């Protein structure tokens, strides 16, 4: 029987460490999401198709997205929206490093501005409650908004079961 040399043992140990690291669950930074409020409740808003709410395009927004790409999938900025009087309003912008004035990107816009460029179905999550043992964010309310040129023509609200927040590990 041959005894492994020091280098062979180190190689095996290194291989074991690499395999353990590869098999370990990865933690990623939460992406930057569009913000949403409908009065006192706050949360996030998403297009039903995917990902981020469309903002009017211009050179300034693309420049910031290129510079901020490493901090989140979209980089930023994302919108801060509020529902008021049956309309969706853009009230501000956020990037990973914090809030930025709306007029920095859109010099002709004064907040709040009616989001008349938005048409489609959007989903919201409101009133964050907890992070469950199944590694999910749990919100008290979800909504489905149908929007036409910034005007909400349909709103369906669903209360979520937040009983998972009461359990302790």
C-alpha positions in Angstrom: 0.0 0.0 0.0 1.4 3.3 -1.1 1.1 6.3 1.3 -0.1 9.5 -0.4 2.6 12.2 -0.6 2.1 15.6 0.9 1.3 17.2 -2.5 -1.3 14.5 -3.3 -3.0 15.1 0.1 -3.0 18.9 -0.5 -4.4 18.3 -4.0 -7.2 16.2 -2.7 -8.0 18.7 0.1 -8.1 21.5 -2.5 -10.4 19.5 -4.7 -12.7 18.9 -1.7 -12.8 22.6 -0.8 -13.6 23.5 -4.5 -16.4 20.9 -4.6 -17.9 22.2 -1.3 -17.8 25.8 -2.5 -19.4 24.9 -5.8 -22.2 23.0 -4.0 -22.9 25.7 -1.4 -26.0 27.9 -1.9 -25.1 31.3 -3.3 -26.4 34.6 -1.9 -27.0 37.4 -4.3 -27.8 41.0 -3.8 -31.5 41.7 -4.2 -32.0 43.5 -7.5 -33.1 47.1 -7.6 -36.9 47.2 -7.9 -39.3 50.0 -8.9 -41.0 51.4 -5.8 -44.7 51.8 -5.4 -47.1 53.3 -2.9 -50.9 53.5 -2.7 -51.3 55.8 0.3 -49.7 54.6 3.5 -48.8 51.2 2.0 -45.5 50.8 0.2 -43.8 48.0 -1.8 -42.7 47.2 -5.4 -44.3 47.3 -8.8 -43.5 45.1 -11.8 -44.8 44.7 -15.3 -46.6 41.4 -15.5 -44.4 40.3 -18.4 -41.1 40.9 -16.5 -38.8 42.8 -14.5 -38.8 46.6 -14.5 -41.3 49.4 -15.2 -40.4 51.3 -18.4 -39.1 54.8 -18.0 -39.0 57.3 -20.8 -35.7 56.7 -22.7 -33.0 59.4 -23.2 -29.2 59.6 -23.2 -29.0 60.5 -19.5 -30.8 57.4 -18.3 -28.7 55.1 -20.4 -25.5 56.8 -19.2 -26.5 56.2 -15.5 -27.5 52.6 -16.3 -24.1 51.9 -17.9 -22.3 53.4 -14.9 -24.4 51.6 -12.2 -24.7 48.2 -14.0 -22.6 46.4 -11.4 -24.8 47.2 -8.5 -28.0 45.5 -9.8 -29.2 43.8 -13.0 -30.7 46.9 -14.3 -28.2 49.2 -12.7 -30.7 52.0 -12.2 -32.4 54.3 -12.1 -35.7 52.8 -11.4 -38.9 54.7 -10.8 -40.8 55.6 -7.6 -44.5 55.4 -8.4 -47.6 56.2 -6.5 -51.3 55.4 -7.1 -53.4 58.5 -6.5 -56.9 59.4 -7.8 -56.9 56.4 -10.1 -53.7 57.4 -11.8 -50.1 56.1 -11.7 -47.6 58.9 -11.0 -43.8 59.0 -11.3 -42.6 60.8 -8.1 -38.9 60.2 -8.3 -36.0 58.0 -9.3 -33.6 55.7 -7.4 -30.3 54.1 -8.2 -28.2 51.8 -6.0 -26.5 54.7 -4.3 -29.8 56.4 -3.4 -32.4 58.8 -4.7 -31.8 61.1 -7.6 -33.8 64.1 -8.6 -36.3 63.5 -11.5 -35.1 66.6 -13.2 -31.5 65.3 -13.4 -32.7 62.7 -15.9 -35.7 64.5 -17.3 -35.1 68.3 -17.1 -38.6 69.1 -18.4 -40.5 67.0 -15.8 -41.6 68.1 -12.5 -42.6 65.5 -9.9 -45.2 64.1 -9.7 -45.7 63.4 -13.4 -48.5 61.2 -14.8 -46.9 58.1 -16.2 -48.8 58.4 -19.4 -46.2 56.3 -21.3 -47.3 53.2 -19.3 -49.9 50.9 -20.7 -50.3 47.3 -19.7 -50.8 45.0 -16.7 -48.6 45.5 -13.6 -48.3 43.5 -10.4 -47.5 45.0 -7.0 -46.4 43.7 -3.6 -47.3 45.9 -0.6 -46.6 45.9 3.1 -43.6 43.7 3.6 -44.0 41.3 6.5 -41.1 38.9 6.8 -38.6 36.7 5.1 -39.9 33.1 5.4 -37.9 29.9 6.2 -38.5 29.0 2.5 -36.4 32.0 1.6 -39.2 34.2 0.2 -40.2 37.7 1.0 -43.7 37.8 2.2 -46.0 40.7 1.6 -49.5 41.3 3.1 -51.1 42.4 -0.2 -50.7 41.9 -3.9 -52.4 43.9 -6.6 -52.9 43.5 -10.3 -53.3 46.9 -12.1 -54.4 47.3 -15.7 -53.1 50.7 -16.8 -53.9 52.7 -20.0 -51.7 55.7 -20.5 -51.1 56.1 -16.8 -54.7 55.7 -15.8 -55.6 52.6 -13.8 -58.7 51.1 -15.5 -58.8 48.0 -13.3 -57.4 47.1 -9.8 -57.6 43.7 -8.2 -56.3 43.3 -4.7 -55.5 40.1 -2.9 -54.7 39.7 0.8 -51.9 37.2 1.4 -51.6 34.6 4.1 -48.9 36.0 6.4 -49.1 33.2 9.0 -45.6 32.0 8.0 -44.2 35.1 9.6 -45.4 33.9 13.0 -43.2 30.8 13.0 -39.8 31.0 14.6 -36.9 28.7 13.5 
